[in-house]
């Protein structure tokens, strides 16, 4: 009976840790989404709100890490339980980085709030929409132990990379045509680069989900399209 009670208590604490990770994912997703809205709409108040909430994301990440360490020390888990709690620590770090990107983009939104954009913002919001979908799929895959959802995240990251490259090409041409555009174009490219890196962190989540379920580290490259020769 004692072993049954211990197992029930272990599952209760592990589920609590999982719920906190899902909450962290929701907070980071909101930060990233609102930061792009703030940029597109020249909304300084929204940008400042995102920056102001970044500390809460950081604190929850550290709380999750502490919970994981306490869990390991108390229950000495093995097998899938150990893979889950150790992976959650890495995943919390990846998710927290999304919040950092949201804060960084919000600072750019404030800097550009009084400037007319050199081009309509179409691809940057599209990147944000894809990232929103990627993160929701990754979090659902984690919650439901759904490897098919996790796998779909890998291929979506290719689309994020394509959009970043397209943005870079357009901005470089605009800077060449008119050097006065260089400062804003550089800032917009840094936004696109932050979103591309956010996609990499979300991809890391899916790799961890595969590890939890299978016990093997499955690289995203196994499911993504092959790199062209010049990028290998």
Buried (B, 14 or more C-beta within 10 A) or exposed (E): EEEEEEEEEBEEBBEEBBEBBBEBBBBBBBBBBBBBBBBBEBBBEBBBBBBEBBEEBBEBBEBBBEBBEEBBEEBEBEEBBBBBBBBBBBBBBBBBBBBBBBBBBBBBBBBBBEEEEBBEBEBBBBBBEBBBBBBBBBBBBBBEEBBEBBBBBBEBBBBBBEBBEBBBEBBEEBBEEEEEBBBBBEBBBEBBBBBBBBBBBBBBBBBBBBBBBEEEEBEBEEBBEEEEEEEE
